[in-house]
Amino acid sequence: MIPLEDNFFRVIDYLRLSVTDRCNLRCVYCMPASGLQPFDHSDILSYEEIIRIVRVAARLGVRKVRITGGEPLTRKNLSFLVSSLKKIEGIEDLSMTTNGILLDKYAQELSAAGLDRVNISLDSFNPDRYRQITRGGDLSDVLRGIEAAEKAGLRPLKINMVPLRGVNDDEIEQFARMTLGSEYHFRFIEFMPSGVIDTWEPGKYITTEEMKEIIGKKIGPLTPVKLRKNGPSKYFRLQGAKGVIGFISALSHHFCGECNRLRLTSEGKLRPCLFSETEIDLRSPLRTGADDAEIERLLRLSIAVKPEGHNINAAMSELPGPGRQHNFSKRPMPRIGG
């Protein structure tokens, strides 16, 4: 098969697939404190519609699928979707991003259905701070979920942290040190503005270079390592460490030139870029009798209009204050898919 390329010669082989906009947490960097009005159930793609889209995408060369939300484990019978996607010819890697709250309950079932691995969002190992950042989450639920994922063989297990200045940045060292004794991938993600976020302030943003400096001064030098399927994350290892440290630098060192993905929102909109408002509707054609050739045309169209890069860096100096709408993405992350 000839690789599917966009206009900038990037091979598009990765689909991030949101299955719900609902979440059981209200993380300060993701949602407003009041939460979001969820979509009606009728607006959300059915599993059968999702499977059909992925089947067509796989014929075009998509090889990697990540299930996201909202929180994907809040949707019932997710193991059916996992099992169905795993059976699609061409899909080689099937993963999921979760906050881990329900993972203890479902890890073994999902692994048996064919899920390869999970990314778990965890922004503090301090129970009170975790509750504050997530607006009510219980850290013990996540820790049980991590243990269950490891026992279920969902490896490599990746822990994602968003450092916020003055909130949890004093834990960067602790997170990094944990790679010395575990094989986990600890990944630090730059705080990205998206939608209306009560806590957004430019002063809370910490660059990857600052994070590396903290780790280098307090622990030791970081040596670059190349991992298979490492995506946007750039990985490093501390001397003698079992695990690795990753940095996702969407703002300071954006990875647009290597972007290989499309996003499908839970209500059936294809987004060629996280920070672009361009969306292509798949739900309406699916529900009005479109054949696979039409779905393929729309998938190809979304790749054709994929921009060369986002515009965040150019506008960083004009970011508004807390609780106000900025012009990067008018949709909050749960409405797009993590």
N, C-alpha and C positions, 0 to 999 in steps of 0.2 A: 504493500500500500504506500502511495506517495504521501509523505507527511503533510498535514494540514497547516499551512502557514498564513499569517496575517500579512498586511501590507509592509510590515517592517521585518519580515523574514523570521519571525518568532514562531516556533512550532507550538501549536495549541493542542495539548493532549491531557488537560486537567480540567475537571468540572467540580466546582464547589456547589453543593446541593443543599439548600435550606429546606427543611421539612416542616418547620413551624416558626411563627414569630413569637410564640409564647415562651416565657422563661420563669423559673421558680426563684430567681434572684433579681436584684435591682442594682447591679454594680454601678458605682458612681461614674465610671468612665464610659459607660455603655448606655445607660437609661436615665431619664429624668426621675426624680424622687417619686413622682406620682405614678410612674409606670406608663404603659402605653395601652390604648384601646386595641384589643386584639382583632385580627381579621375575623370575619364570619367563617364558620367551617366550610361553607359552600365556596368561599373564595380561595381556599387552599387546594393545591393540587392533590388529587388522590394518589395513592401508591401506584395504581395502574397507569395513571398519566405520567408519573415520574419515571416508571420503568420503561415506558415507551420512548420517552425523550432520551434516556440514557442508552437505550438500544440503538437508536438512530445515531447518537453522538459517537458511540463505540465504532460504528461502521465508518465514521469519518476520521477515526484515529484517536479518540479520547481513550486513554488507558488508565487514568487515575481519577478516582471519585472520592471526595470527602463529604460526609454528611454533617451538616451544621444546623443551627437554629438562628434565633432563640436558643432554647435548650432542647436538643433533639430527643432526649429521653423522656420529655413530657408528652410526646406523641405515642399513642397506643400502638402496640404490635409492631414496633420498629424492627424486630428480628425478622419479620416477614419481608420487609423491604430489603434488609441486608442480604438475606438468603437469595432473593430474586435478583438483586444487582450482581451478586457474586457469580451467578450462573450465566450472565451475559457474556458472550464470546468477545474477547478483546479487553475486558476489564481486568487489569493485572494488580491493582492496588486499591483497596477499599478501607477507608479510615473514617474517624469521627472526631469532632471537637465537642467537648462536653465540660460543664462545670464540675462534674464528678459527684454531685449531690445524690443522684440515683444510681450511680455506677455499681455500688455494692450489690444492688438488687439484680442488675441486668448484665454484668460483665461476662459471666460464664455463658449465658444464653446467646449473647451477641457473638462471642467467640465461636461457639458451636455453629452459628448461622453463617459464619464466614468472614466476620470483621477481622481485619488484619491488625489494627493498632488504634490507639486513641491519643489525642492531645487533651490534657486536662488544664483548665484555667485555675490558677491558684496564686493569689497575690499577697498572702501573708501566712506565716506559720504561727502567728499570735492569734489565739481564738477571739479576743475582743476586737482586735484590729480587723480580722477577717470579717467579723459580724458588721463592723462599721463600713468597710469597703463594699460589701455585698448587700448592705442594708437588711441584715437579718439571717444570713447564712450560718450554718453550724460547721465549723472546721472539722469536727470529728467525722461527719458524714463523708467529706471529701477524702480524708485520710483512709477511711475504710474502703472507699471506692478505688483509691490508688492501689491498695493492697489486693483488692479483688481483681483488678485489671492485670496486675503482675501474675497472680496465680492462674488467671485464665489464659496467659500467654499473649496478651495484647502488647507486643513489644516491637520496636523500642518505645518505651513509655516516655512521653514528652510532657514536661510541666511548663506551662506558659505563665510568665509574670509580667505585668505592666507596672514598672516603677513610676511612682508619682512623687515629685519633690515635696518633702515635708509630710508625706503620708506613710510611705513604706520603703523609701529609698535606703533607709538604714538597714534593711534586710537583704540588700543586694549581695553583701559579703556572705551572709548565711546561706543563701540559695546557691551561690557559686561553690562554697565549701562542700556542699552536699555531693558534688560530683566526685570528690576525692574517694568516697567510700561506696558509691552506688553507680550503676550503669545507666541511670536516667539521663535524659537530655533536658537540661534546664535552659529555657529560652527566655531572653529578655526582649520585650516588644516595646518600641517607642510609643508613647501616648499619642494617639491619632485623633484629631477632631472629627466627629461624625454626628450629625443631627443636633438636636437641642440637648446639651449636657449641662446640668446644673453646676458641675464642678470644673468646667473647662476654664483654665487660665494658662496663658503662655508660660508663666513662671513655674508651673508644675511639670512642664515638659523636660525630660532628661535625655540627652543625646546618647547614642551608642558609645561615642568616644569617652564621655564622662563615666559611663558604666565600666568600660574597660579600664579606665584610670583607677577607679575605686578598687577593682579586683586586683589589678597589678600591684598597687601600693600595699594592700592589706593581706594579700595571699601570695602572689607571685606572678611571673610572666605567663602570658597566654600564647600557646603555639597553634597556628592555623591547622585545621584538619579538614580533609575532603571526605564527605560522606555521600553515599549513594542516595539519590532522591532527596537532596537536602533543600530543594525549593528556594524560597527567598531568604532562609536563614543562613548566616555565615557562622561556621562552627570553629570552636577553639577548645584546647584542652590544657588544663593545668598539669604541671609535671607530676607524673605518677598517678593521675586521676583515672578512675574506671569509667566515669561518664564524661560528657562533653557539655560545653556551654555554647549556646547559640544566641545570635543577635539578629533581630528583624528590624531593620532601619528604614522604615517606610518614609520617614521625613528627611533624615540627615543624609542618607545614602540610598535613595530609592532604587528599587530593583526593577523598574519598568522595562528596561532593556532586555530583561530575562523573563518577563512575565509570560507564562504559558497557560493562563487560565481564563475560564469564563465562570460567571456566577449565575445560578438559577435561584430566584427568590421563591419563597414558599407559595406565593400566589401566581407563579408562572411567568415571571419577567426575567428575561436574559439580560444581564448587565455585563458588557465587555470590560468594564473597569470599575473598581470599587468606588472611586471618587468622581466618576462621571455620572451625569443624570441620564445618559442615554440608556434606554431600556427597549427591549423588543418583546412584545407580547406573544407567548406561546399558548396560554390558557384558552384564549378565545378561539384560535384555529383548531386546537384539540377538541373543543366542545361543539364545533360547528362542522365537523366532518372532514377536516383536513387529512390528506393521506401522508404517508411517510416522506414522500418527495417534497411536500410543502414544509414539513418540519425540518427536513434537511436544508431547504433553501433558507429558512429563517436562522438556523444555526450558522450557516455560511455567511449570512448577512451580518450577524453579530460579530463574527470574526473580521469581516471586511471593514467594519466601522470602529474596531478596537483602536483607541488612540495610542499615540507613541508613548505618552506618559501623562501623569497627573499634574495638576497645577498647584499643588499645595505649597511647595517651597517658595514659589514666587509671591504667594499671598500671606506667608507666615507673619509678616510684620503688621498685617491689617486684621489679625484675628480679634474678634469681639470678646467681651468679658463673659463672666459666668451667666449661664441661663439664657443666652441670646443666640439666635440663629446665625450661623456663619454660612458662607457660600460654597463650602466644599462638598457636602453631601446633605441634601435636604431630608434624607431618610435616616432615622436612627439605625444602628447596626442590627438590632433584632429583626428589622423589616427588610434588611438586605441579605443577611446570612454572614456568620462570622468567618 
